[in-house]
Amino acid sequence: MARLQQGDHAGAAVAFARATQADPSAGPLWRNLAHAHRLGGDEAAERTALDRALDLDRTDFIALLRSAELHERTGEQGLALAAWSGVLQLAARLETIAPPLASALEHGRSYVATLQARVASQVDDALAAKIEAMDETGQRRMGAFVGNALGRRVIFENQCAGVRYPFLPADEFFDRSHFPWFETLEDQAPAIRRELEALLATGDDAIRPYVRQDSGTPDNLWSGLDHSLDWGACFLFEYGEPNQPVLDRCPETAAVIAKLPLAILPGRAPNVFFSLLRPRTRIPAHTGVTNTRAIVHLPLIVPDGCRFRVGGETRDWDEGKAFAFDDTIEHEAWNDSDEMRAVMILDVWNPHLSAAERDAVVGYFTAADGVGLNPRFG
């Protein structure tokens, strides 16, 4: 160390090399040796010393940091990107970071971002024509593949609070081609909206808080919306049961619903309701009960500032344009406007289930609920 302070980098390297021979399992000695070689301009010897330190401990933060700097310095972009990414992942676990290291980490973030942007640009250009030639399914899958490979998005998995049907695709938004009846629903969107607005104009008591937790429930992500009309609901069908007074007041909506291939599961589905989100309200990220169903949204009243995220994809609602998603993949919604947002929501079967599988799912729940599985029946 004294030789380093004197500027005798070669002498320091000799001394540190002697020390590593005496104690080859001491990572700090190899780091010091690499430091002396770096100051002396011997990149090959620096690399060897850093490799020995990392052979001893792949999570050696300083050794990995110096290795990232070396790869960057020598123009090894692929190795530098991998090393810097590892450094940043380790840094995220540290409680405190010394100012000199903070400066190095900021440089690393900038380097990674710049290199990823360059790679992304080249990839996007190379794949644009190929993706354009794909169908809707291919475009979404390839987009997610590229996004994940480039670190631009996370791939989310199903998280079912109830039961999970295995081997179904964990897709965030279902392709529109699975729902040829969407046009029938969308054609009636203006009439459905008029009937909803008539309900709202009367201040109808059919609208109630969507979140209603039992007394004594500990604080959780729903506490802020518990028994609050910030997120309100007006049910037309709930757990498979018709809300006849509301259906009677919305005859055109009821007629449309009667034509749709809803998921019929006695005591459980369908649920069909108007979802009302007040201004400046956010529905927290959450997951649903089962992936045997798809959730359909028909946006009816959507002011600017309302958005919806499922997994790694965020969409704007488009009034009168339906879409379907898997609600067992993490999703959230927000209304950042000064007006109310209204969407009609309904349950249908997951389109990847065959007719025979749907029938078997109904049979399972009918049998299980018959011996008390459904908590609603005690």
C-alpha positions as CSV (number, residue, x, y, z in Angstrom):
1,M,0.0,0.0,0.0
2,A,2.9,2.3,0.7
3,R,4.4,1.6,-2.7
4,L,1.0,2.6,-4.3
5,Q,1.0,5.9,-2.3
6,Q,4.6,6.5,-3.7
7,G,3.4,5.9,-7.2
8,D,5.5,2.7,-7.5
9,H,2.8,0.6,-9.2
10,A,5.1,-2.1,-10.4
11,G,6.6,-2.5,-6.9
12,A,3.1,-2.6,-5.4
13,A,2.1,-5.3,-7.9
14,V,5.1,-7.5,-6.9
15,A,4.2,-7.1,-3.2
16,F,0.6,-7.9,-3.7
17,A,1.4,-10.9,-5.9
18,R,3.6,-12.2,-3.1
19,A,0.8,-11.7,-0.7
20,T,-1.7,-13.7,-2.9
21,Q,0.8,-16.6,-3.1
22,A,0.9,-16.6,0.7
23,D,-2.9,-16.4,1.0
24,P,-4.6,-17.3,-2.3
25,S,-8.1,-17.5,-0.8
26,A,-8.1,-13.8,0.3
27,G,-10.3,-11.9,-2.2
28,P,-9.2,-8.4,-1.1
29,L,-5.6,-9.2,-2.0
30,W,-6.5,-10.1,-5.5
31,R,-8.5,-6.9,-5.8
32,N,-5.5,-4.9,-4.5
33,L,-3.3,-6.7,-7.1
34,A,-5.8,-5.8,-9.8
35,H,-5.8,-2.2,-8.6
36,A,-2.0,-2.1,-8.9
37,H,-2.0,-3.5,-12.4
38,R,-4.7,-1.1,-13.4
39,L,-2.7,1.9,-12.2
40,G,0.3,0.4,-14.0
41,G,-1.6,0.0,-17.3
42,D,-1.3,-3.8,-17.4
43,E,-4.9,-4.7,-18.4
44,A,-4.2,-8.4,-19.0
45,A,-2.7,-8.8,-15.5
46,E,-5.6,-6.8,-14.1
47,R,-8.1,-9.1,-15.8
48,T,-6.4,-12.2,-14.4
49,A,-6.4,-10.8,-10.8
50,L,-10.1,-9.8,-11.0
51,D,-11.0,-13.2,-12.4
52,R,-9.3,-14.8,-9.4
53,A,-11.2,-12.6,-7.0
54,L,-14.5,-13.5,-8.7
55,D,-13.7,-17.2,-8.8
56,L,-13.6,-16.9,-5.0
57,D,-16.8,-15.0,-4.7
58,R,-19.1,-14.1,-7.7
59,T,-20.9,-11.6,-5.5
60,D,-17.7,-9.6,-4.7
61,F,-19.2,-6.2,-5.4
62,I,-15.9,-4.3,-5.8
63,A,-14.3,-7.0,-8.0
64,L,-17.4,-7.1,-10.2
65,L,-17.5,-3.3,-10.4
66,R,-13.8,-3.1,-11.4
67,S,-14.4,-5.9,-13.9
68,A,-17.3,-4.0,-15.5
69,E,-15.0,-0.9,-15.8
70,L,-12.3,-3.0,-17.4
71,H,-14.6,-4.5,-20.0
72,E,-16.0,-1.1,-20.8
73,R,-12.5,0.3,-21.0
74,T,-11.4,-2.4,-23.4
75,G,-14.5,-2.1,-25.6
76,E,-16.0,-5.5,-24.7
77,Q,-19.5,-4.2,-24.8
78,G,-21.3,-7.6,-24.3
79,L,-19.2,-8.4,-21.2
80,A,-19.4,-4.9,-19.9
81,L,-23.2,-4.9,-20.2
82,A,-23.4,-8.2,-18.3
83,A,-21.0,-7.1,-15.6
84,W,-22.6,-3.7,-15.1
85,S,-26.0,-5.3,-14.9
86,G,-24.7,-7.6,-12.2
87,V,-23.2,-4.6,-10.3
88,L,-26.4,-2.7,-10.4
89,Q,-28.4,-5.7,-9.2
90,L,-26.0,-6.1,-6.2
91,A,-26.1,-2.4,-5.5
92,A,-29.9,-2.5,-5.2
93,R,-29.4,-4.7,-2.1
94,L,-27.0,-2.4,-0.3
95,E,-28.3,-0.2,2.5
96,T,-25.7,2.5,2.1
97,I,-23.4,3.4,-0.8
98,A,-20.3,5.6,-0.4
99,P,-20.2,8.7,-2.6
100,P,-17.3,7.4,-4.8
101,L,-19.2,4.2,-5.5
102,A,-22.4,6.2,-6.0
103,S,-20.7,8.1,-8.8
104,A,-19.4,4.9,-10.4
105,L,-22.9,3.3,-10.2
106,E,-24.5,6.4,-11.9
107,H,-22.0,6.0,-14.7
108,G,-22.9,2.3,-14.9
109,R,-26.6,3.0,-15.2
110,S,-25.9,5.5,-18.0
111,Y,-23.7,3.1,-19.8
112,V,-26.2,0.2,-19.6
113,A,-29.1,2.5,-20.7
114,T,-27.1,3.8,-23.7
115,L,-26.1,0.4,-24.8
116,Q,-29.5,-1.1,-24.3
117,A,-31.0,1.7,-26.3
118,R,-28.6,1.1,-29.1
119,V,-29.3,-2.7,-29.1
120,A,-33.1,-2.0,-28.9
121,S,-32.9,0.3,-31.9
122,Q,-31.0,-2.3,-34.0
123,V,-33.4,-5.1,-32.9
124,D,-36.5,-3.0,-33.6
125,D,-35.2,-2.1,-37.1
126,A,-34.2,-5.7,-37.9
127,L,-37.6,-7.2,-36.7
128,A,-40.1,-4.5,-37.9
129,A,-41.0,-6.3,-41.1
130,K,-41.1,-9.7,-39.5
131,I,-43.4,-8.6,-36.7
132,E,-45.6,-6.7,-39.2
133,A,-46.2,-10.0,-41.1
134,M,-47.4,-11.8,-37.9
135,D,-51.0,-12.1,-36.7
136,E,-52.2,-10.4,-33.5
137,T,-51.0,-13.3,-31.4
138,G,-47.5,-13.4,-32.9
139,Q,-47.1,-9.6,-32.6
140,R,-48.0,-9.5,-28.9
141,R,-45.8,-12.6,-28.1
142,M,-42.9,-11.3,-30.1
143,G,-43.2,-7.9,-28.6
144,A,-43.2,-9.3,-25.1
145,F,-40.2,-11.6,-26.0
146,V,-38.1,-8.7,-27.3
147,G,-39.2,-6.4,-24.4
148,N,-38.2,-9.0,-21.8
149,A,-34.9,-9.9,-23.6
150,L,-33.9,-6.2,-23.7
151,G,-35.0,-5.5,-20.1
152,R,-37.8,-3.3,-21.1
153,R,-40.6,-5.3,-19.5
154,V,-41.3,-8.1,-17.0
155,I,-43.2,-11.3,-17.9
156,F,-46.0,-11.8,-15.4
157,E,-47.4,-15.2,-14.4
158,N,-50.9,-16.2,-13.2
159,Q,-51.5,-15.8,-9.5
160,C,-54.9,-17.3,-8.7
161,A,-56.5,-16.5,-5.3
162,G,-58.8,-19.4,-5.9
163,V,-58.2,-22.3,-8.3
164,R,-55.8,-22.4,-11.2
165,Y,-56.4,-24.4,-14.4
166,P,-52.9,-25.7,-15.5
167,F,-51.2,-25.3,-18.8
168,L,-53.3,-22.4,-20.1
169,P,-51.3,-19.6,-21.7
170,A,-50.5,-16.8,-19.2
171,D,-51.5,-14.1,-21.7
172,E,-52.3,-10.6,-20.4
173,F,-54.8,-9.5,-23.0
174,F,-56.7,-12.1,-25.0
175,D,-56.7,-11.6,-28.8
176,R,-59.8,-10.1,-30.1
177,S,-60.2,-13.0,-32.6
178,H,-61.3,-15.2,-29.7
179,F,-64.5,-13.1,-29.3
180,P,-66.3,-12.7,-32.5
181,W,-69.4,-11.5,-30.6
182,F,-67.6,-8.3,-29.5
183,E,-69.2,-6.4,-32.4
184,T,-72.6,-7.3,-31.1
185,L,-71.7,-5.9,-27.7
186,E,-70.1,-2.8,-29.1
187,D,-73.0,-2.0,-31.4
188,Q,-75.1,-1.6,-28.3
189,A,-72.6,0.5,-26.3
190,P,-74.5,3.8,-26.9
191,A,-77.7,2.3,-25.6
192,I,-76.0,0.7,-22.6
193,R,-74.4,4.0,-21.8
194,R,-77.8,5.8,-21.9
195,E,-79.3,3.4,-19.5
196,L,-76.3,3.7,-17.1
197,E,-76.6,7.5,-17.2
198,A,-80.3,7.2,-16.4
199,L,-79.4,5.1,-13.4
200,L,-76.7,7.6,-12.3
201,A,-79.1,10.5,-12.7
202,T,-81.4,9.1,-10.0
203,G,-78.7,8.5,-7.5
204,D,-79.9,4.9,-7.4
205,D,-79.1,2.9,-4.3
206,A,-78.3,0.0,-6.5
207,I,-74.8,1.5,-6.7
208,R,-72.7,0.3,-3.8
209,P,-69.0,0.1,-2.9
210,Y,-67.2,-2.6,-4.8
211,V,-64.9,-3.4,-1.9
212,R,-66.7,-4.5,1.2
213,Q,-64.5,-6.2,3.7
214,D,-65.7,-7.9,6.9
215,S,-65.4,-6.0,10.1
216,G,-62.1,-6.7,11.8
217,T,-60.2,-7.3,8.6
218,P,-56.5,-6.2,9.1
219,D,-55.2,-3.3,7.0
220,N,-54.4,-4.4,3.5
221,L,-54.2,-3.0,-0.1
222,W,-58.0,-2.7,-0.2
223,S,-58.3,-0.7,3.1
224,G,-58.3,2.7,1.2
225,L,-61.3,1.6,-0.9
226,D,-63.2,-0.4,1.8
227,H,-66.9,0.5,1.8
228,S,-66.1,3.5,-0.4
229,L,-68.0,4.7,-3.4
230,D,-64.7,5.9,-4.9
231,W,-64.9,2.5,-6.6
232,G,-68.6,1.8,-7.0
233,A,-70.5,-1.0,-8.7
234,C,-74.0,-1.6,-10.0
235,F,-74.6,-5.3,-10.5
236,L,-76.8,-6.7,-13.2
237,F,-75.7,-10.3,-12.3
238,E,-73.8,-11.2,-9.2
239,Y,-72.4,-14.7,-8.6
240,G,-74.8,-15.9,-11.3
241,E,-77.9,-14.4,-9.8
242,P,-79.8,-11.7,-11.7
243,N,-80.4,-8.4,-10.1
244,Q,-83.9,-8.1,-11.5
245,P,-84.7,-4.5,-10.4
246,V,-81.6,-3.2,-12.3
247,L,-82.2,-5.4,-15.3
248,D,-85.8,-4.1,-15.5
249,R,-84.5,-0.5,-15.6
250,C,-81.9,-1.4,-18.2
251,P,-83.9,-3.4,-20.8
252,E,-81.6,-2.9,-23.7
253,T,-78.6,-3.8,-21.7
254,A,-80.4,-6.9,-20.4
255,A,-81.3,-7.9,-24.0
256,V,-77.6,-7.6,-25.0
257,I,-76.4,-9.6,-22.0
258,A,-78.9,-12.4,-22.8
259,K,-77.2,-12.9,-26.2
260,L,-73.7,-13.2,-24.9
261,P,-71.8,-16.4,-24.2
262,L,-71.2,-15.7,-20.5
263,A,-69.5,-18.1,-18.1
264,I,-72.5,-19.9,-16.4
265,L,-71.4,-21.4,-13.1
266,P,-74.2,-21.6,-10.5
267,G,-73.5,-19.7,-7.4
268,R,-70.3,-18.2,-8.9
269,A,-70.7,-16.7,-12.3
270,P,-71.5,-14.7,-14.3
271,N,-70.8,-11.4,-12.8
272,V,-72.0,-8.5,-14.9
273,F,-71.8,-4.9,-13.5
274,F,-71.1,-1.3,-14.1
275,S,-67.7,-0.4,-12.6
276,L,-67.6,3.3,-11.5
277,L,-64.3,4.9,-10.6
278,R,-64.5,8.4,-9.2
279,P,-62.0,11.2,-10.1
280,R,-58.5,10.9,-8.8
281,T,-59.0,7.3,-7.7
282,R,-56.7,4.3,-8.2
283,I,-57.4,0.6,-8.0
284,P,-54.3,-1.0,-6.6
285,A,-52.4,-3.8,-8.4
286,H,-54.0,-7.1,-7.6
287,T,-54.9,-10.5,-9.1
288,G,-58.1,-12.4,-9.4
289,V,-59.6,-15.7,-8.4
290,T,-59.3,-18.2,-11.3
291,N,-57.8,-18.3,-14.8
292,T,-60.7,-20.4,-16.1
293,R,-62.4,-17.1,-17.0
294,A,-61.7,-14.1,-19.0
295,I,-62.8,-10.6,-17.9
296,V,-64.4,-8.4,-20.6
297,H,-64.4,-4.6,-20.3
298,L,-66.8,-2.4,-22.3
299,P,-65.7,1.2,-21.7
300,L,-68.7,3.5,-21.6
301,I,-67.6,6.8,-20.0
302,V,-63.8,7.4,-20.2
303,P,-62.4,10.9,-19.7
304,D,-58.8,11.7,-20.5
305,G,-56.4,10.4,-17.8
306,C,-57.9,6.9,-17.4
307,R,-55.6,3.9,-18.0
308,F,-55.5,0.2,-17.3
309,R,-52.5,-2.1,-16.9
310,V,-52.3,-5.9,-17.1
311,G,-48.9,-7.3,-16.4
312,G,-46.4,-5.5,-18.6
313,E,-48.9,-3.8,-20.9
314,T,-50.8,-0.6,-20.2
315,R,-53.7,0.5,-22.3
316,D,-56.1,3.5,-22.7
317,W,-59.8,2.6,-22.6
318,D,-61.5,3.5,-25.9
319,E,-65.2,4.2,-25.4
320,G,-67.3,1.5,-27.0
321,K,-64.4,-0.8,-27.7
322,A,-64.3,-4.0,-25.8
323,F,-61.3,-6.1,-24.8
324,A,-60.7,-9.2,-22.6
325,F,-57.9,-10.0,-20.2
326,D,-56.8,-12.6,-17.7
327,D,-57.4,-11.0,-14.3
328,T,-55.1,-13.6,-12.5
329,I,-52.2,-11.6,-14.0
330,E,-51.4,-8.5,-11.9
331,H,-53.5,-5.6,-13.0
332,E,-54.5,-2.1,-11.9
333,A,-56.6,0.9,-13.0
334,W,-56.5,4.6,-12.4
335,N,-58.6,7.7,-13.1
336,D,-56.5,10.8,-13.0
337,S,-59.2,13.0,-14.5
338,D,-61.8,15.2,-12.8
339,E,-64.7,13.2,-14.0
340,M,-66.1,9.7,-13.3
341,R,-65.0,6.7,-15.4
342,A,-67.6,3.9,-16.1
343,V,-67.0,0.5,-17.6
344,M,-69.3,-2.5,-18.0
345,I,-67.5,-5.7,-16.8
346,L,-68.6,-9.3,-17.4
347,D,-67.3,-12.8,-17.0
348,V,-66.8,-15.2,-19.9
349,W,-64.9,-18.5,-20.2
350,N,-61.2,-18.4,-20.9
351,P,-61.1,-19.0,-24.7
352,H,-58.3,-21.5,-24.4
353,L,-60.7,-24.0,-22.6
354,S,-62.5,-26.5,-24.8
355,A,-66.2,-26.9,-24.5
356,A,-65.6,-30.3,-22.8
357,E,-63.2,-28.6,-20.3
358,R,-65.7,-25.9,-19.5
359,D,-68.4,-28.5,-18.8
360,A,-66.0,-30.4,-16.6
361,V,-65.1,-27.2,-14.6
362,V,-68.8,-26.7,-14.0
363,G,-69.1,-30.3,-12.9
364,Y,-66.2,-29.8,-10.5
365,F,-67.6,-26.8,-8.8
366,T,-71.2,-28.2,-8.7
367,A,-69.9,-31.2,-6.9
368,A,-67.5,-29.3,-4.6
369,D,-70.0,-26.6,-3.7
370,G,-72.5,-29.4,-2.9
371,V,-70.3,-30.3,0.1
372,G,-69.7,-26.7,1.2
373,L,-66.6,-25.6,-0.8
374,N,-68.2,-22.2,-1.7
375,P,-67.9,-20.0,1.3
376,R,-70.9,-18.0,0.2
377,F,-73.1,-21.0,1.1
378,G,-71.5,-21.7,4.5
